[in-house]
Each structure stands twice: as structure tokens, then as C-alpha cells.
């Protein structure tokens, strides 16, 4: 098929590249001309394992193209995927200005039937707004052109997005038109070689709702376990053992019940807030969903509070080594990362921060920690430790899983570790002479 993907952010670039990998002819469009020129040369604006070689391969195979002009491609496309950002507005709702701007452009441009696919994460009712916007522009042109609007939410995990797209555990298609649904099935058929059972069709509004509910459910598990961790500390229980005890129940499972410093990233914070706002706009107060967000906001400061309890309110004479800045491993994404909040909390008390992350340091320098005084960046995890008063682990990158604790002990002023991911063996570190602080265990 011939596809146009509008937006070359995380979702658009991964989706377009994976569609091209299956032999479709895909053009990714973005108004950012500098980004487009870099993509044409194979320069990828995000870090995602496996994405760069796939982009380069499909550019060479002439199945993947990049352009800044949408009007050049719609007449030659069977489908147009809207994959632009939906940032959180001031009131917590999803801001649809970019989605509707694309819909306006589609309405001004198309001259033949087309399927318009909402790939962006959008609130319930967005497909109707996209349809109305396109129809309005067609009416201005005195044209009657058949088109359909489909909801096809993405379920990509940053750090494993290529695998998620190429071997999906499910694909959700929301469509009110039988013919359109069958065309979407045909597009996704190559991704389900053995069975199409995991391709789920439903009405448009249910598909739009599915995306938000999926992320809110996962966020709920995280916040629930973090709240349990805080209770465990108070009563003298070990949340690491509690997690094993409850995770063995097949109805609960082990996914997303690891205690930590809270969730971040581009999806969970924004989508939980947007679902809450959607409920409120319809006259319902979502108490549980609001609590999920409240717990997460407080959890991001738990490690900072432990540091302050140990070293005092005035941190002007202390330096802390921070391992990990991204909100999760295998990505350079720092959106809503706990590291931002923890570092700011320590820095405002005068602390100096020695930071290292395998991929996210440029993001930190240029955006998220740009105006924070006292933050220095290092090329390796061990370099951060010299003359530091304690180490703080915030992202569970593989290279942090089994460090040389003798080296850590030698480089730190005192052997103190604050573990925001409960990654190390408590008993062994205490036995080795460390002060070791976890979440959910005294």
C-alpha cells in the first residue's frame, strides 16, 4: 500500500519505518524541515534500539521517504496516518491543535477518496472532530469526496518499540465502516503471520478509549505498588518480598509491580491526566485515577526525602553521584522523569550533582536540567563517584545492574547508596559495609 504518515516524532517515525519494512511505500511528513533533511540522510532524532538501521535500509530500498510538504503526497496515498503530538493542555486535557491542523490540511488538499487514521493518542470523540474538520474544508471547496476516519491507537514501549510494532500483542482498529476495516486488516496482516486473533476491531470511540484505559491501568499498578512500598517501610515489611508473594498469583502477575521512584515518559503522566479530564468533562469524578496521579507525584520525591533525612536540609557541602536520567532504560526520553524532580529538589538545597546516563545527557543539558545550577556531566558511571558523598540510582540501565561495588566503595567519600529502583541485594551491601537505602524497606 501507499501510506503517508504525518509527524516524525516517536510514534510516526517508528510506525512509518515498520510499515515500510513490510514492503509498503511510506512517506513521512513533518513541517520541521531541518528534521526532514536530517532524516533523509539517516540522522535519527530519537534513540530507539533497532530504529536507525531499519530507517537506513528502507531509504536505500526506496520504500521510505521524507518530505515537509503534505500536499505532495495525499493524492498518491491509500491512507494518511495522523501521528502528531497531543501535548497536555493547562487544564490537563489533550491539546488537539496539531491533530486538527493536519485534518484541516487534509481537507484542503485531497482530491480522491482516502482513509484517515488517528495514530496519535487522542481523547474520545476526536475522530468525529477530525471528520467534521475535513468535511468543513471540502465544503468550502464545493467538493464531495468519500473518506473515512479510523482510530488505530499505538501501544509501543519506548526502548522496545520496533519489536512491539513488528510482533504486536494486539492491534486495535476502531472503524464504523466494513470496507475500511477490511483495508486496515490487509495492512496489518503481514504482522500476524500465524493468526489474526490479536487484531481487534471495534467502534471508533471504544478504540479511542482503549488507549487511555490501557495506560491508566498500567500506571495504576505502578502507583499501587509504590503506595504499598511506603506502607511496608512504616510497618517494617520488605516490599521486595511482598512483590514476589503477590506476583506469583497469576491474576496479578509480576509486570508493573516493581516499586520505584514513580513513572514518567510521554504517555502515562499525560494519558492519566487526560482520562481524568475526560471523565470530569462528562460530570464524573474519577477518584481512583486522580489518586494514581497524586501517588506518582509524591513518589518522585521519595528518594530526595531519604537523601535529605540522611544528610540534612542544607546540602551545600555535599555532592551526589546520579546514575540514570532517562525515565526508563533504552531511551533518551526524559519527559516527566523522576530524575528531574529529584535533582531539582537536591539542587535547590545547594547540592552538587555529578550525573551520568548512557543516552539522555544531551536531553538533560539542552532542555530538562538546562537551568539547574551545580549539575555536572560525566562520560562514565564511575567518573561521577569521585569525591561524591553518595550514589543515587534512578534508571535501571543494564550497565548499572552489576557494578563493581569495591570500586564504588573506593571512589565515594563514604559507602552510601540510594537505590530508586530496588536493584541491588540489600543484605549483601549491608554486609559489605554500605549504607543502602531502598524504597519500601527500612
CORLIN-V149569 format. One record per residue. N is the residue number from 0. RES is the residue in three letters. PSI is psi in whole degrees, -180 to 180 (none if undefined). BURIAL is b if it has 16 or more other C-alpha atoms within 10 Angstrom, else e. D_LAST is the distance of its C-alpha to the last C-alpha in Angstrom with 2 decimals. Layout:
# CORLIN-V149569
n = <N	N>
res = <RES	RES>
psi = <PSI	PSI>
burial = <BURIAL	BURIAL>
d_last = <D_LAST	D_LAST>
This chain:
# CORLIN-V149569
n = <0	1	2	3	4	5	6	7	8	9	10	11	12	13	14	15	16	17	18	19	20	21	22	23	24	25	26	27	28	29	30	31	32	33	34	35	36	37	38	39	40	41	42	43	44	45	46	47	48	49	50	51	52	53	54	55	56	57	58	59	60	61	62	63	64	65	66	67	68	69	70	71	72	73	74	75	76	77	78	79	80	81	82	83	84	85	86	87	88	89	90	91	92	93	94	95	96	97	98	99	100	101	102	103	104	105	106	107	108	109	110	111	112	113	114	115	116	117	118	119	120	121	122	123	124	125	126	127	128	129	130	131	132	133	134	135	136	137	138	139	140	141	142	143	144	145	146	147	148	149	150	151	152	153	154	155	156	157	158	159	160	161	162	163	164	165	166	167	168	169	170	171	172	173	174	175	176	177	178	179	180	181	182	183	184	185	186	187	188	189	190	191	192	193	194	195	196	197	198	199	200	201	202	203	204	205	206	207	208	209	210	211	212	213	214	215	216	217	218	219	220	221	222	223	224	225	226	227	228	229	230	231	232	233	234	235	236	237	238	239	240	241	242	243	244	245	246	247	248	249	250	251	252	253	254	255	256	257	258	259	260	261	262	263	264	265	266	267	268	269	270	271	272	273	274	275	276	277	278	279	280	281	282	283	284	285	286	287	288	289	290	291	292	293	294	295	296	297	298	299	300	301	302	303	304	305	306	307	308	309	310	311	312	313	314	315	316	317	318	319	320	321	322	323	324	325	326	327	328	329	330	331	332	333	334	335	336	337	338	339	340	341	342	343	344	345	346	347	348	349	350	351	352	353	354	355	356	357	358	359	360	361	362	363	364	365	366	367	368	369	370	371	372	373	374	375	376	377	378	379	380	381	382	383	384	385	386	387	388	389	390	391	392	393	394	395	396	397	398	399	400	401	402	403	404	405	406	407	408	409	410	411	412	413	414	415	416	417	418	419	420	421	422	423	424	425	426	427	428	429	430	431	432	433	434	435	436	437	438	439	440	441>
res = <UNK	UNK	UNK	UNK	UNK	UNK	UNK	UNK	UNK	UNK	UNK	UNK	UNK	UNK	UNK	UNK	UNK	UNK	UNK	UNK	UNK	UNK	UNK	UNK	UNK	UNK	UNK	UNK	UNK	UNK	UNK	UNK	UNK	UNK	UNK	UNK	UNK	UNK	UNK	UNK	UNK	UNK	UNK	UNK	UNK	UNK	UNK	UNK	UNK	UNK	UNK	UNK	UNK	UNK	UNK	UNK	UNK	UNK	UNK	UNK	UNK	UNK	UNK	UNK	UNK	UNK	UNK	UNK	UNK	UNK	UNK	UNK	UNK	UNK	UNK	UNK	UNK	UNK	UNK	UNK	UNK	UNK	UNK	UNK	UNK	UNK	UNK	UNK	UNK	UNK	UNK	UNK	UNK	UNK	UNK	UNK	UNK	UNK	UNK	UNK	UNK	UNK	UNK	UNK	UNK	UNK	UNK	UNK	UNK	UNK	UNK	UNK	UNK	UNK	UNK	UNK	UNK	UNK	UNK	UNK	UNK	UNK	UNK	UNK	UNK	UNK	UNK	UNK	UNK	UNK	UNK	UNK	UNK	UNK	UNK	UNK	UNK	UNK	UNK	UNK	UNK	UNK	UNK	UNK	UNK	UNK	UNK	UNK	UNK	UNK	UNK	UNK	UNK	UNK	UNK	UNK	UNK	UNK	UNK	UNK	UNK	UNK	UNK	UNK	UNK	UNK	UNK	UNK	UNK	UNK	UNK	UNK	UNK	UNK	UNK	UNK	UNK	UNK	UNK	UNK	UNK	UNK	UNK	UNK	UNK	UNK	UNK	UNK	UNK	UNK	UNK	UNK	UNK	UNK	UNK	UNK	UNK	UNK	UNK	UNK	UNK	UNK	UNK	UNK	UNK	UNK	UNK	UNK	UNK	UNK	UNK	UNK	UNK	UNK	UNK	UNK	UNK	UNK	UNK	UNK	UNK	UNK	UNK	UNK	UNK	UNK	UNK	UNK	UNK	UNK	UNK	UNK	UNK	UNK	UNK	UNK	UNK	UNK	UNK	UNK	UNK	UNK	UNK	UNK	UNK	UNK	UNK	UNK	UNK	UNK	UNK	UNK	UNK	UNK	UNK	UNK	UNK	UNK	UNK	UNK	UNK	UNK	UNK	UNK	UNK	UNK	UNK	UNK	UNK	UNK	UNK	UNK	UNK	UNK	UNK	UNK	UNK	UNK	UNK	UNK	UNK	UNK	UNK	UNK	UNK	UNK	UNK	UNK	UNK	UNK	UNK	UNK	UNK	UNK	UNK	UNK	UNK	UNK	UNK	UNK	UNK	UNK	UNK	UNK	UNK	UNK	UNK	UNK	UNK	UNK	UNK	UNK	UNK	UNK	UNK	UNK	UNK	UNK	UNK	UNK	UNK	UNK	UNK	UNK	UNK	UNK	UNK	UNK	UNK	UNK	UNK	UNK	UNK	UNK	UNK	UNK	UNK	UNK	UNK	UNK	UNK	UNK	UNK	UNK	UNK	UNK	UNK	UNK	UNK	UNK	UNK	UNK	UNK	UNK	UNK	UNK	UNK	UNK	UNK	UNK	UNK	UNK	UNK	UNK	UNK	UNK	UNK	UNK	UNK	UNK	UNK	UNK	UNK	UNK	UNK	UNK	UNK	UNK	UNK	UNK	UNK	UNK	UNK	UNK	UNK	UNK	UNK	UNK	UNK	UNK	UNK	UNK	UNK	UNK	UNK	UNK	UNK	UNK	UNK	UNK	UNK	UNK	UNK	UNK	UNK	UNK	UNK	UNK	UNK	UNK	UNK	UNK	UNK	UNK	UNK	UNK	UNK	UNK	UNK	UNK	UNK	UNK	UNK	UNK	UNK	UNK	UNK	UNK	UNK	UNK	UNK	UNK	UNK	UNK	UNK	UNK	UNK	UNK	UNK	UNK	UNK	UNK>
psi = <163	120	145	127	119	114	124	35	-160	-53	-47	-44	-44	-46	-50	-42	-42	-37	-41	-37	-29	9	-2	155	115	131	122	127	139	143	-13	96	-35	-43	-42	-44	-38	-41	-37	-29	3	17	115	130	-10	159	120	118	129	-11	-47	-51	-32	-40	-49	-41	-42	-27	-46	-37	-3	40	-11	126	161	140	160	0	107	-38	-21	-11	-19	-36	-15	17	144	-32	148	118	124	114	43	170	150	73	159	128	175	-29	5	-12	161	130	116	14	-36	-40	-48	-27	-39	-43	-40	-45	-39	-46	-33	-17	-39	146	1	164	146	154	124	125	121	106	-23	154	115	151	163	132	-5	-39	-38	-41	-39	-44	-44	-40	-45	-44	-39	-42	-37	-39	-39	-30	3	42	146	104	130	134	158	154	126	145	122	73	150	150	54	135	124	135	-17	28	-38	-47	-42	-40	-43	-29	69	143	-20	152	127	128	118	113	145	12	124	-44	-42	-42	-42	-35	-37	-39	-44	-38	-41	-10	-42	-18	-8	77	-35	-35	143	12	-27	3	112	125	147	-179	163	-48	-36	-38	-43	-40	-34	-42	-48	-41	-38	-48	-38	-36	-45	-41	-36	-43	-41	-50	-37	-46	-34	-36	-40	-41	-43	-36	-40	-43	-40	-34	-3	17	166	109	-27	-37	-37	-43	-43	-39	-41	-31	-23	-15	118	-23	-20	-55	171	-13	134	27	26	122	151	-155	17	162	155	-151	-173	-15	-62	-53	-45	-43	-36	-44	-41	-39	-39	-45	-39	-44	-46	-37	-22	19	18	135	109	84	-44	-44	-38	-40	-35	-45	-43	-45	-42	-41	-40	-35	-30	-17	1	-46	-40	-41	-38	-40	-45	-40	-35	-39	-12	168	-36	109	16	-18	13	148	135	136	120	120	108	125	-35	156	-18	165	163	29	158	11	123	10	122	24	137	-33	-37	-49	-40	-46	-42	-40	-39	-41	-36	-13	9	1	148	144	126	112	146	136	138	-28	-22	5	-35	-42	-43	-47	-43	-26	-69	-29	20	-41	17	121	146	11	124	151	143	159	-8	159	-37	-31	-30	-21	-26	124	16	150	-21	159	140	116	124	-18	134	55	150	-37	-10	-7	-37	67	171	101	-28	-40	-42	-46	-38	-37	-35	151	-40	147	83	128	131	118	105	3	8	50	-25	167	113	-50	-43	-40	-40	-42	-32	2	11	149	121	119	123	180	129	17	132	none>
burial = <e	b	b	b	b	b	b	b	b	b	b	b	b	b	b	b	b	b	b	b	b	b	b	b	b	b	b	b	b	b	e	e	e	e	b	b	e	e	b	b	e	b	e	b	e	b	b	b	e	e	b	b	e	b	b	b	b	b	b	e	e	e	b	b	b	b	b	b	e	b	e	e	b	b	b	e	b	b	b	b	b	b	b	b	b	b	b	b	e	e	e	b	b	b	b	b	e	b	b	b	e	b	b	b	e	b	b	b	b	b	e	e	b	b	b	b	b	b	b	b	b	b	b	b	e	b	b	e	b	b	b	b	b	b	b	e	b	b	e	e	e	e	e	e	e	e	b	b	b	b	b	b	b	b	b	b	e	b	b	e	b	b	e	b	b	b	e	b	e	b	b	b	b	b	b	b	e	e	e	b	b	e	e	b	b	e	e	b	e	e	b	b	e	e	e	e	e	e	b	e	b	e	e	b	b	b	b	b	b	b	b	b	e	e	b	b	e	b	b	b	b	b	b	b	b	b	b	b	b	b	b	b	b	e	e	e	b	b	b	b	e	e	b	e	e	e	b	e	e	e	e	e	e	e	e	b	b	b	b	b	b	b	b	b	b	b	b	b	b	b	b	b	b	b	b	b	b	b	e	e	e	e	e	e	e	e	e	e	b	b	e	b	b	e	b	b	b	e	b	b	b	b	b	b	b	e	b	b	e	e	e	e	e	e	b	e	e	b	b	b	b	b	b	b	b	b	b	b	b	b	b	b	b	b	b	b	b	b	b	b	b	b	b	b	b	b	b	e	b	b	b	b	b	b	b	b	b	b	b	b	b	e	b	b	e	e	e	b	b	e	e	e	e	e	b	e	b	e	e	e	b	b	b	b	b	b	b	b	b	b	b	b	b	b	b	b	b	e	e	b	e	e	e	e	e	e	e	b	b	e	b	b	e	b	b	b	b	b	b	b	b	b	b	b	e	b	e	e	b	e	e	e	e	b	e	b	b	b	b	b	b	e>
d_last = <57.93	58.12	55.02	54.12	50.47	50.06	47.03	45.63	41.99	39.33	40.76	44.40	44.39	42.48	44.59	47.87	47.26	46.33	49.38	51.50	50.12	51.64	55.05	55.23	56.70	54.05	54.39	51.30	52.26	50.50	51.96	50.11	52.97	51.08	48.44	51.29	53.11	50.05	49.46	53.09	52.40	49.30	46.85	43.81	41.99	38.63	36.62	36.53	36.77	40.30	41.78	43.82	45.86	46.57	47.82	50.01	51.39	52.43	53.95	56.02	56.94	58.02	55.89	53.57	54.93	53.69	55.58	55.18	57.98	57.25	60.93	61.89	60.18	60.10	63.67	62.81	59.64	59.11	55.71	53.89	50.08	48.48	45.22	44.76	41.72	40.81	38.63	36.90	39.21	38.37	38.19	35.83	38.69	39.72	42.45	45.37	47.68	47.52	47.99	50.95	52.39	52.57	54.13	56.70	57.56	57.97	60.29	62.32	62.67	63.04	66.54	65.81	63.53	59.90	56.55	53.90	50.33	47.32	44.61	42.59	39.86	41.82	41.67	43.83	47.44	47.43	49.92	52.30	52.01	52.62	55.61	57.00	56.65	58.46	61.15	61.70	62.39	64.67	66.60	67.18	68.72	70.77	69.29	68.26	65.98	63.96	60.26	57.17	53.58	50.82	47.07	45.36	41.65	39.67	36.51	35.67	32.29	32.21	32.02	33.80	36.51	39.51	38.46	37.63	41.09	43.09	41.49	40.36	38.64	40.70	43.12	43.74	47.20	48.13	51.90	54.64	57.37	58.11	59.79	56.93	54.41	56.48	56.60	52.83	52.66	55.04	52.95	49.79	51.60	51.21	47.41	47.68	49.89	49.27	48.75	48.92	46.81	43.89	46.13	45.65	48.26	48.08	49.41	48.51	46.38	44.27	43.67	42.63	40.20	38.77	37.30	35.39	34.17	32.96	30.80	29.60	28.63	26.52	24.91	24.20	22.34	20.13	19.46	18.96	16.26	14.49	14.80	13.50	10.34	9.94	10.78	8.42	5.41	7.96	9.14	6.56	8.12	7.89	9.98	11.66	13.19	14.04	15.80	17.86	18.71	20.12	21.55	23.78	25.65	28.55	28.76	25.35	25.10	22.58	23.98	22.12	19.00	16.76	13.93	14.47	15.81	18.60	22.10	25.04	28.48	31.94	31.71	28.72	28.46	32.25	33.01	30.55	32.05	35.56	35.20	34.00	37.02	39.37	38.41	38.89	42.25	43.35	42.43	39.15	35.76	33.10	30.16	27.84	28.73	28.21	24.74	23.90	24.92	23.20	19.76	20.39	21.55	18.46	16.16	18.05	16.75	12.97	12.78	15.44	13.64	10.67	13.62	15.44	12.83	12.78	16.56	18.13	20.45	23.24	22.55	26.22	25.87	23.14	23.54	21.02	21.79	21.31	21.81	23.17	24.95	26.41	24.76	24.79	26.26	30.04	31.08	31.83	31.11	28.98	29.89	27.00	24.60	21.10	21.98	24.72	22.65	19.87	22.61	24.67	21.93	21.38	25.12	26.24	24.41	26.45	24.19	26.06	24.98	26.09	26.05	27.00	27.55	30.12	31.98	30.86	31.57	35.06	33.88	31.41	34.18	36.86	35.11	31.46	30.62	34.25	34.27	30.92	31.60	29.91	29.09	30.55	30.88	31.07	32.68	29.98	26.22	26.68	29.02	26.33	24.33	27.07	26.42	23.18	20.34	17.63	17.74	16.59	17.15	18.42	21.00	20.95	24.41	25.56	26.12	22.43	21.44	22.47	22.86	23.98	20.92	23.41	25.11	22.00	21.23	24.90	25.24	22.24	22.73	19.40	17.24	14.46	13.50	11.99	12.35	13.57	14.73	12.19	15.19	14.43	13.58	10.23	11.90	15.02	13.80	12.05	15.32	17.31	16.15	14.01	11.19	9.43	7.42	7.47	8.12	6.93	3.80	0.00>
